[in-house]
Amino acid sequence: MRKGYKRSEAFESNRRKILRTAAALFASKGFEGTSVRNIAEKSGISVPGMFYYFSSKEMILFEIMTSFMDDAYKKMMAIHNSDIDPVEKLNEICKFYVEHYAGHKNELTILVSERKSLDPKHRQICIAKERDYVRALKSLFKDLADRNQLKPINHSVLAFIFFGMVHWTYRWYHPKLKKGIGPNQLGRIFSEVFLRGILHPGAPPNTSSFEERPSLGNKPIP
């Protein structure tokens, strides 16, 4: 029994290693430019051994993308479903989402640029997950509009502006190059700009008070 438990730990450890290695290679060389042999060599696993963990290179890509999206969605919905004020809720979602995506550049690069490399069935699954994100954000915009706190802007347009702003950071943002601006601070900057742009003047609390609070995305919602 104990022996089986150790084997399970080793199995999961090797899977995580393969996923991390593949994410770095896919982000730097592209999916088509990366071979299974490349991933195996960097992971310290034989090529035949790779297929013990994943049935194909495409399955590795699919798991990187869906695991990353699912983790972010779960945390985002914890904020979305909390009892805090809708304006503060949007602020926390902005900060968390930017921190999460900008802080994982390899995964974000893959998510933005490699959906075309998925097989059609897996591509549709990822598209469905993206629609879940859009629906969640639009429902929050509706709550704000019902309180007369949101400017009269189409909710779908606002959602796509938000995701476009965040996802495009993979092209220019790197915390090692942007001295003094880590993912956490970048999240606060995005939140400040986005909220001031879409909310009626006077709708949000003093946004400077937001910066003093830890992100709810990084801890359980009370």
Contacts in CASP RR format, 6 or more apart in sequence:
PFRMAT RR
TARGET T0000
AUTHOR 0000-0000-0000
METHOD contacts of the structure
MODEL  1
MRKGYKRSEAFESNRRKILRTAAALFASKGFEGTSVRNIAEKSGISVPGM
FYYFSSKEMILFEIMTSFMDDAYKKMMAIHNSDIDPVEKLNEICKFYVEH
YAGHKNELTILVSERKSLDPKHRQICIAKERDYVRALKSLFKDLADRNQL
KPINHSVLAFIFFGMVHWTYRWYHPKLKKGIGPNQLGRIFSEVFLRGILH
PGAPPNTSSFEERPSLGNKPIP
11 53 0 8 1.000
14 43 0 8 1.000
14 45 0 8 1.000
14 53 0 8 1.000
15 53 0 8 1.000
15 54 0 8 1.000
17 43 0 8 1.000
17 45 0 8 1.000
18 39 0 8 1.000
18 43 0 8 1.000
18 45 0 8 1.000
18 50 0 8 1.000
18 53 0 8 1.000
18 54 0 8 1.000
18 60 0 8 1.000
19 60 0 8 1.000
19 63 0 8 1.000
19 64 0 8 1.000
19 67 0 8 1.000
21 39 0 8 1.000
21 42 0 8 1.000
21 43 0 8 1.000
22 34 0 8 1.000
22 39 0 8 1.000
22 57 0 8 1.000
22 60 0 8 1.000
22 61 0 8 1.000
22 64 0 8 1.000
23 64 0 8 1.000
23 106 0 8 1.000
23 107 0 8 1.000
23 110 0 8 1.000
24 42 0 8 1.000
24 106 0 8 1.000
25 34 0 8 1.000
25 38 0 8 1.000
25 39 0 8 1.000
25 42 0 8 1.000
26 34 0 8 1.000
26 61 0 8 1.000
26 64 0 8 1.000
26 106 0 8 1.000
26 109 0 8 1.000
26 110 0 8 1.000
26 114 0 8 1.000
27 105 0 8 1.000
27 106 0 8 1.000
27 107 0 8 1.000
27 109 0 8 1.000
27 110 0 8 1.000
29 38 0 8 1.000
30 113 0 8 1.000
30 114 0 8 1.000
31 57 0 8 1.000
31 61 0 8 1.000
31 110 0 8 1.000
31 114 0 8 1.000
31 117 0 8 1.000
32 117 0 8 1.000
34 57 0 8 1.000
35 57 0 8 1.000
36 47 0 8 1.000
36 50 0 8 1.000
36 57 0 8 1.000
37 47 0 8 1.000
39 50 0 8 1.000
39 57 0 8 1.000
39 60 0 8 1.000
40 46 0 8 1.000
40 47 0 8 1.000
40 49 0 8 1.000
40 50 0 8 1.000
43 50 0 8 1.000
45 53 0 8 1.000
54 60 0 8 1.000
54 63 0 8 1.000
58 117 0 8 1.000
58 118 0 8 1.000
58 119 0 8 1.000
58 122 0 8 1.000
61 110 0 8 1.000
61 114 0 8 1.000
61 117 0 8 1.000
61 118 0 8 1.000
62 118 0 8 1.000
62 122 0 8 1.000
62 125 0 8 1.000
62 126 0 8 1.000
64 107 0 8 1.000
64 110 0 8 1.000
65 107 0 8 1.000
65 110 0 8 1.000
65 111 0 8 1.000
65 114 0 8 1.000
65 115 0 8 1.000
65 118 0 8 1.000
65 126 0 8 1.000
66 125 0 8 1.000
66 126 0 8 1.000
66 129 0 8 1.000
68 104 0 8 1.000
68 107 0 8 1.000
68 111 0 8 1.000
69 111 0 8 1.000
69 126 0 8 1.000
69 129 0 8 1.000
69 130 0 8 1.000
69 133 0 8 1.000
70 129 0 8 1.000
71 100 0 8 1.000
72 97 0 8 1.000
72 100 0 8 1.000
72 101 0 8 1.000
73 129 0 8 1.000
73 132 0 8 1.000
73 133 0 8 1.000
73 136 0 8 1.000
75 96 0 8 1.000
75 100 0 8 1.000
75 217 0 8 1.000
76 93 0 8 1.000
76 96 0 8 1.000
76 97 0 8 1.000
76 133 0 8 1.000
76 136 0 8 1.000
76 217 0 8 1.000
77 136 0 8 1.000
78 216 0 8 1.000
78 217 0 8 1.000
78 220 0 8 1.000
78 221 0 8 1.000
79 89 0 8 1.000
79 92 0 8 1.000
79 93 0 8 1.000
79 96 0 8 1.000
79 216 0 8 1.000
79 217 0 8 1.000
79 221 0 8 1.000
80 89 0 8 1.000
80 93 0 8 1.000
80 136 0 8 1.000
80 139 0 8 1.000
80 140 0 8 1.000
81 221 0 8 1.000
82 89 0 8 1.000
82 216 0 8 1.000
82 221 0 8 1.000
82 222 0 8 1.000
84 92 0 8 1.000
84 216 0 8 1.000
84 221 0 8 1.000
85 205 0 8 1.000
86 140 0 8 1.000
86 143 0 8 1.000
86 144 0 8 1.000
86 147 0 8 1.000
86 149 0 8 1.000
87 144 0 8 1.000
87 149 0 8 1.000
87 195 0 8 1.000
87 199 0 8 1.000
87 203 0 8 1.000
87 204 0 8 1.000
87 205 0 8 1.000
88 205 0 8 1.000
88 210 0 8 1.000
89 140 0 8 1.000
90 140 0 8 1.000
90 144 0 8 1.000
90 195 0 8 1.000
91 191 0 8 1.000
91 195 0 8 1.000
91 204 0 8 1.000
91 207 0 8 1.000
91 210 0 8 1.000
92 215 0 8 1.000
92 216 0 8 1.000
92 217 0 8 1.000
93 137 0 8 1.000
93 140 0 8 1.000
94 162 0 8 1.000
94 187 0 8 1.000
94 190 0 8 1.000
94 191 0 8 1.000
94 194 0 8 1.000
94 195 0 8 1.000
95 184 0 8 1.000
95 187 0 8 1.000
95 188 0 8 1.000
95 190 0 8 1.000
95 191 0 8 1.000
95 210 0 8 1.000
95 215 0 8 1.000
95 217 0 8 1.000
96 215 0 8 1.000
96 216 0 8 1.000
96 217 0 8 1.000
96 218 0 8 1.000
97 166 0 8 1.000
98 166 0 8 1.000
98 169 0 8 1.000
98 183 0 8 1.000
98 186 0 8 1.000
98 187 0 8 1.000
98 190 0 8 1.000
98 191 0 8 1.000
99 183 0 8 1.000
99 184 0 8 1.000
99 186 0 8 1.000
99 187 0 8 1.000
99 215 0 8 1.000
99 217 0 8 1.000
99 218 0 8 1.000
100 183 0 8 1.000
101 107 0 8 1.000
101 108 0 8 1.000
101 166 0 8 1.000
101 167 0 8 1.000
101 169 0 8 1.000
102 108 0 8 1.000
102 166 0 8 1.000
102 169 0 8 1.000
102 173 0 8 1.000
102 175 0 8 1.000
102 182 0 8 1.000
102 183 0 8 1.000
102 186 0 8 1.000
102 187 0 8 1.000
103 175 0 8 1.000
103 183 0 8 1.000
105 170 0 8 1.000
105 173 0 8 1.000
105 174 0 8 1.000
108 167 0 8 1.000
108 169 0 8 1.000
108 170 0 8 1.000
109 170 0 8 1.000
111 167 0 8 1.000
112 167 0 8 1.000
112 170 0 8 1.000
115 123 0 8 1.000
115 126 0 8 1.000
116 123 0 8 1.000
118 126 0 8 1.000
133 163 0 8 1.000
134 156 0 8 1.000
134 159 0 8 1.000
134 160 0 8 1.000
134 163 0 8 1.000
137 158 0 8 1.000
137 159 0 8 1.000
137 162 0 8 1.000
137 163 0 8 1.000
138 155 0 8 1.000
138 156 0 8 1.000
138 158 0 8 1.000
138 159 0 8 1.000
141 150 0 8 1.000
141 155 0 8 1.000
141 158 0 8 1.000
141 159 0 8 1.000
141 198 0 8 1.000
142 155 0 8 1.000
144 150 0 8 1.000
144 199 0 8 1.000
144 203 0 8 1.000
145 155 0 8 1.000
148 200 0 8 1.000
149 199 0 8 1.000
149 200 0 8 1.000
149 203 0 8 1.000
149 204 0 8 1.000
150 198 0 8 1.000
150 199 0 8 1.000
150 200 0 8 1.000
150 203 0 8 1.000
151 197 0 8 1.000
151 198 0 8 1.000
151 199 0 8 1.000
151 200 0 8 1.000
153 198 0 8 1.000
158 198 0 8 1.000
162 194 0 8 1.000
165 190 0 8 1.000
165 194 0 8 1.000
166 190 0 8 1.000
169 186 0 8 1.000
173 186 0 8 1.000
175 181 0 8 1.000
175 182 0 8 1.000
175 183 0 8 1.000
178 186 0 8 1.000
181 189 0 8 1.000
184 215 0 8 1.000
188 210 0 8 1.000
188 211 0 8 1.000
191 207 0 8 1.000
191 210 0 8 1.000
192 207 0 8 1.000
195 204 0 8 1.000
195 207 0 8 1.000
196 204 0 8 1.000
196 207 0 8 1.000
END
